[in-house]
Amino acid sequence: MNTPIADFVKKYAESDCLRFHMPGHKGKGALGIESLDITEISGADSLFEANGIIAESEKNAGALFGANSFYSTEGSSLSIRAALYLFMLHAAKIGKKPLVLAGRNAHKVFISASVLIDFEFEWLAPSKNSYLSCDISESELSEKLALYSDRCVAVYVTSPDYLGRIADIKRISSICKTHNAVLIVDNAHGAYLKFLSESRHPIDLGADISLDSAHKTLPVLTGGAYLHISKNTPDIFAENAKLALSLFGSTSPSYLILQSLDIANRYISNGFKERLNEFCNAVDNLKHELISKGFSLFGDEPLKITLDAKKYGYYGQELADLIAEKGVVCEFADKDAVVFMLTPENGLGSLERLKDSLFSLPKKAEITDSAPEYKQAKRALTPKYAMLCESETVDTENSEGRILCEFNVACPPAVPIAVCGEIIDRNTIERFEYYGIKKCRVVKNKPL
Ligand SMILES: Cc1ncc(COP(=O)(O)O)c(C=O)c1O
């Protein structure tokens, strides 16, 4: 597969052109990559009005993913905002009031998108065990879709989630189709799912839109992501994708990231599927070995290993710190879980080292305290309204009855423990305490 963006930039970097254009480093600098960091000079195309090398490269990505695929150099965060804006355009076109039914484990960008785009949303209940997961209940989804049959509804699902649980997108999509709802999947953690021996990518399972962070699971620089739109989705989505991305994106997209996305196409088309599946088999074997040693795991995502640390006798963060001393660094740990994100780039040898570091920890008596069960707090204000209020910071223990106006109460994994605009109740405070959150910002005076 060709790499038109990378080829163009390489040729330019090797030429002796005088750079009387941005960026200010003029192709030289301490990082050593400056010569490849260009801007929209003649021939380089323009991300949001692409009709040259960027359009060609995006077509390559689309051929690999079997979708209308568009690049983001600002992560899935940008793709999420664009997707929700496209849904709003679609609702306006069909003349129905929009509503988004979203899994409660949505990334915080979903909330900020509601502030920017002003869409109405309602939560689908999260899993009882962790606010980071959401086992979408088919009956709850069907009931809500029937209830809102006069509205234009989008169902917004995060899958895989941070703990490595994958939702049944095929089933959810068939329910959405029965009710004419648009299915948007935050697949930030699952770009690679397309290349499993049998694809588990949301677009192949019936999603209308999938947002994939290429940088999370493919060898792409941080920030590289896709907005994939199914070929079966009404034309208004793909036709307005560039407009949607440009509304929220920087006017200076990174050409380093664009080259990285471009080169990933060649990487994927050159035997990636085989390498990925061989590596997934090795990860699966490691998971079995860990289980036989007494570890318990969450989730079934092929490229994640998520330990239920307390079952092995450790708090997640404690376990993560112990193996960090041996040079093994995880993606995320909280009280309950330790998450390892793996890709074939780790190499098969790294699995032995991960295993050795974990096997060196003796199993202890299970820790039995657990996160308070999630109860949906009452919403007093929309997130947008709450964010426009004058605020003050209070101790969380004294915050009962106040309206939260803090946008992000936990990062990573950036799934809000409580959502801006909600009235803080006892259950919220218990969850704050469990996750070690001592202060929060609350509404002082409501705006007029
Ligand atoms: C589930 C989920 N969605 C969206 C995002 C945002 O992705 P990005 O960092 O590519 O903007 C993240 C980031 O961690 C995430 O975990």
The ligand as a Gaussian input file, in Angstrom:
#p B3LYP/6-31G(d) Opt

LIG

0 1
 C      -12.725000       5.109000      26.094000
 C      -11.986000       6.297000      25.581000
 N      -12.582000       7.084000      24.678000
 C      -11.966000       8.158000      24.172000
 C      -10.704000       8.508000      24.566000
 C      -10.039000       9.704000      23.977000
 O       -9.115000       9.254000      23.060000
 P       -7.870000      10.115000      22.592000
 O       -6.887000      10.100000      23.697000
 O       -7.385000       9.402000      21.366000
 O       -8.352000      11.490000      22.286000
 C      -10.043000       7.710000      25.518000
 C       -8.713000       8.078000      25.988000
 O       -8.097000       7.472000      26.804000
 C      -10.704000       6.584000      26.038000
 O      -10.138000       5.798000      26.963000

